[in-house]
Amino acid sequence: MAEVYCGYDFNLYTRNFDFFSLPIGVFNLSVRWHHLLVFVNQQGGTTNFQDIILYELNQLLEMPLYILQWPPLFERQMERVLNSLGIYRNFFPDIVRIILDAVFQGLGNGLSQFDMSINLELVVQEEVEEGNVQDISFGRYESDTDQVMRGVSKRTIEKLEQKSCSPSNGDASCCICLEELNGIKKVVEIPCSHLFHCKCIIEWLKYNNSCPLCRCKVEEED
């Protein structure tokens, strides 16, 4: 069983004030997935390791600072972004707490607006006994809750159903880019019935084989 670890790096910068808009905070998020192979001998001692970078994703979130007056609202927005980046939900509380702590500290020190870079390093660590290299499952390991990173085939993506999305669908939004779906003539529906912008879900499925909302697998076609 592979183990997943998450490392954080946060930096807060002063942003020039724009007098023609509400004060905002700009969050620049990036995530990089690693597959760390740890080779051990029969006695359990580490003999070598290999770090393989699987992929990187970036997301930008601009948020009016008045939202910080309602932390639960801020948390929901930030969790949507983390979810779109493929971060496991069990890491959400720590990441959001650290972001909020840094933001409030910056505002307390006189920042009126800010840019914040958030760099996340996700490491899937797999221990391999020397001599059993054939058991290594590059990119196809299982975590406790989800299969980590394996996209679906081009053929499966091409078979996804496109449909219209009208205002009658309510205030549905694409959880990947966080923009509303209303008024979009064509969206993509995946087997679990969740809707996304065509471009957003295709890019997601290049690296993931499950829904970014409910984590149901997007099964390969026979």
C-alpha positions as CSV (number, residue, x, y, z in Angstrom):
1,M,0.0,0.0,0.0
2,A,1.4,3.4,-1.0
3,E,1.5,6.2,1.5
4,V,0.7,9.8,0.5
5,Y,2.4,12.9,2.1
6,C,1.9,16.6,1.5
7,G,4.4,19.4,1.9
8,Y,3.6,23.1,1.9
9,D,5.4,26.3,1.0
10,F,3.5,29.6,1.4
11,N,4.7,33.2,0.5
12,L,2.7,36.4,1.0
13,Y,3.5,39.5,-1.0
14,T,2.2,43.1,-1.0
15,R,-0.2,43.8,-3.9
16,N,-0.5,47.4,-5.3
17,F,-3.8,48.8,-4.4
18,D,-6.4,49.2,-7.2
19,F,-8.7,52.1,-6.3
20,F,-11.2,51.1,-9.0
21,S,-12.1,47.8,-7.4
22,L,-12.7,46.1,-4.1
23,P,-9.5,45.0,-2.2
24,I,-8.6,41.4,-3.2
25,G,-6.4,38.6,-2.3
26,V,-4.8,36.6,-5.2
27,F,-3.9,33.0,-4.5
28,N,-1.5,31.4,-6.9
29,L,-1.7,27.6,-6.2
30,S,0.6,25.0,-7.8
31,V,0.8,21.3,-7.0
32,R,3.4,18.8,-8.0
33,W,2.9,15.0,-7.7
34,H,5.9,12.8,-7.0
35,H,6.2,9.0,-7.0
36,L,9.0,8.2,-4.5
37,L,10.4,4.7,-4.7
38,V,12.2,3.6,-1.6
39,F,14.3,0.5,-2.2
40,V,15.0,-1.6,0.9
41,N,17.0,-4.8,1.6
42,Q,15.7,-7.9,3.3
43,Q,16.5,-6.5,6.7
44,G,14.3,-3.4,6.0
45,G,17.1,-1.0,5.6
46,T,16.9,1.7,2.9
47,T,19.5,1.1,0.2
48,N,18.4,3.7,-2.5
49,F,15.5,5.8,-3.6
50,Q,14.2,7.4,-6.8
51,D,11.9,10.4,-7.1
52,I,9.8,10.6,-10.2
53,I,7.7,13.7,-10.9
54,L,4.4,12.6,-12.4
55,Y,2.8,16.0,-13.2
56,E,2.2,19.6,-12.2
57,L,-0.9,21.7,-12.2
58,N,-1.6,25.4,-11.4
59,Q,-4.7,27.3,-10.4
60,L,-5.4,31.0,-9.8
61,L,-8.0,32.2,-7.3
62,E,-8.9,35.9,-6.9
63,M,-11.1,36.6,-3.8
64,P,-12.5,39.9,-2.4
65,L,-11.1,40.4,1.1
66,Y,-14.5,40.9,2.6
67,I,-15.1,37.1,2.2
68,L,-12.5,36.6,5.0
69,Q,-15.2,37.9,7.3
70,W,-17.0,34.6,6.8
71,P,-14.3,31.9,7.2
72,P,-16.7,29.0,6.3
73,L,-17.3,30.7,2.9
74,F,-13.6,31.1,2.3
75,E,-13.0,27.5,3.3
76,R,-15.6,26.3,0.8
77,Q,-14.1,28.3,-2.0
78,M,-10.5,27.2,-1.2
79,E,-11.6,23.5,-0.9
80,R,-13.1,23.6,-4.4
81,V,-9.8,24.8,-5.8
82,L,-7.9,22.1,-3.9
83,N,-10.3,19.5,-5.1
84,S,-9.9,20.6,-8.7
85,L,-6.1,20.2,-8.3
86,G,-6.6,16.6,-7.1
87,I,-5.6,17.1,-3.5
88,Y,-6.9,14.5,-1.1
89,R,-9.6,15.8,1.2
90,N,-7.8,14.7,4.4
91,F,-5.2,17.4,3.7
92,F,-7.8,20.2,3.3
93,P,-8.1,21.3,6.9
94,D,-4.4,21.8,7.5
95,I,-3.8,23.6,4.2
96,V,-6.8,25.9,4.7
97,R,-5.8,26.7,8.3
98,I,-2.2,27.6,7.3
99,I,-3.5,29.8,4.5
100,L,-5.9,31.6,6.8
101,D,-3.3,32.1,9.5
102,A,-0.8,33.6,7.0
103,V,-3.5,35.9,5.5
104,F,-4.7,37.2,8.8
105,Q,-1.1,37.8,10.0
106,G,-0.4,39.7,6.8
107,L,-3.5,41.9,7.2
108,G,-2.7,42.5,10.8
109,N,0.7,43.8,9.7
110,G,-0.9,46.4,7.4
111,L,-1.4,44.7,4.1
112,S,-4.4,46.1,2.3
113,Q,-4.1,43.6,-0.6
114,F,-1.8,40.7,-1.3
115,D,-0.6,38.0,-3.6
116,M,0.0,34.6,-2.1
117,S,1.9,31.8,-3.7
118,I,0.9,28.3,-2.4
119,N,3.2,25.5,-3.5
120,L,2.1,22.0,-2.6
121,E,4.3,18.9,-3.0
122,L,2.3,15.6,-3.0
123,V,4.5,12.6,-2.6
124,V,3.3,9.0,-3.1
125,Q,5.9,6.9,-1.3
126,E,6.2,3.2,-2.3
127,E,8.6,0.8,-0.6
128,V,10.1,-1.8,-2.8
129,E,12.2,-4.7,-1.7
130,E,15.4,-5.2,-3.8
131,G,14.8,-8.0,-6.3
132,N,11.1,-7.3,-6.7
133,V,11.3,-4.4,-9.1
134,Q,8.6,-6.1,-11.3
135,D,6.1,-5.2,-8.6
136,I,6.6,-1.5,-9.0
137,S,3.3,0.1,-10.2
138,F,4.4,3.4,-11.8
139,G,1.4,5.8,-11.6
140,R,-1.1,3.0,-10.8
141,Y,-0.8,2.6,-7.0
142,E,-3.7,2.7,-4.6
143,S,-4.1,5.0,-1.7
144,D,-6.4,4.4,1.2
145,T,-9.2,6.2,-0.5
146,D,-8.5,6.8,-4.1
147,Q,-6.4,5.6,-7.0
148,V,-3.8,8.3,-7.3
149,M,-2.9,9.5,-10.8
150,R,-3.9,7.7,-14.0
151,G,-5.8,9.4,-16.8
152,V,-8.4,7.7,-19.0
153,S,-7.9,6.9,-22.6
154,K,-8.6,9.3,-25.5
155,R,-11.3,6.9,-26.7
156,T,-13.1,7.1,-23.3
157,I,-12.9,10.9,-23.4
158,E,-14.3,11.0,-26.9
159,K,-17.4,9.0,-25.8
160,L,-18.4,11.4,-23.0
161,E,-21.8,12.8,-23.5
162,Q,-22.3,16.5,-24.3
163,K,-25.5,18.3,-23.4
164,S,-27.1,21.7,-23.1
165,C,-27.0,23.6,-19.8
166,S,-29.7,26.2,-19.4
167,P,-30.6,28.6,-16.6
168,S,-33.1,26.0,-15.4
169,N,-30.2,24.0,-14.1
170,G,-30.0,26.4,-11.2
171,D,-26.7,27.9,-10.2
172,A,-24.6,25.0,-11.2
173,S,-20.9,25.7,-11.6
174,C,-17.9,23.8,-12.9
175,C,-15.9,22.8,-9.8
176,I,-12.6,22.8,-11.8
177,C,-12.6,26.4,-12.9
178,L,-15.3,27.5,-10.5
179,E,-17.2,29.4,-13.2
180,E,-21.0,29.0,-13.6
181,L,-22.3,26.6,-16.3
182,N,-25.5,28.6,-16.9
183,G,-25.6,30.0,-20.4
184,I,-23.1,27.4,-21.7
185,K,-24.7,25.7,-24.7
186,K,-22.6,22.6,-24.4
187,V,-21.2,21.0,-21.3
188,V,-19.8,17.5,-20.7
189,E,-21.6,15.0,-18.5
190,I,-19.5,12.1,-17.1
191,P,-21.1,8.8,-16.0
192,C,-21.8,10.0,-12.4
193,S,-24.0,12.7,-13.9
194,H,-21.8,15.7,-12.9
195,L,-21.4,18.5,-15.4
196,F,-18.2,20.4,-16.4
197,H,-16.9,22.6,-19.1
198,C,-15.7,20.5,-21.9
199,K,-12.1,21.9,-21.8
200,C,-11.9,21.6,-18.0
201,I,-12.9,18.0,-17.7
202,I,-10.8,16.8,-20.7
203,E,-7.7,18.3,-19.1
204,W,-8.6,16.8,-15.7
205,L,-9.1,13.3,-17.2
206,K,-5.7,13.4,-18.9
207,Y,-4.3,12.8,-15.4
208,N,-7.2,11.4,-13.3
209,N,-9.6,8.6,-13.8
210,S,-12.3,9.8,-11.3
211,C,-14.8,12.6,-10.9
212,P,-13.3,15.7,-9.2
213,L,-16.5,16.1,-7.1
214,C,-17.5,12.6,-6.0
215,R,-14.4,10.6,-7.0
216,C,-16.5,8.0,-8.8
217,K,-14.3,6.3,-11.5
218,V,-14.7,7.2,-15.1
219,E,-14.5,3.7,-16.3
220,E,-12.5,2.7,-19.4
221,E,-14.7,1.5,-22.3
222,D,-14.2,-2.1,-23.5
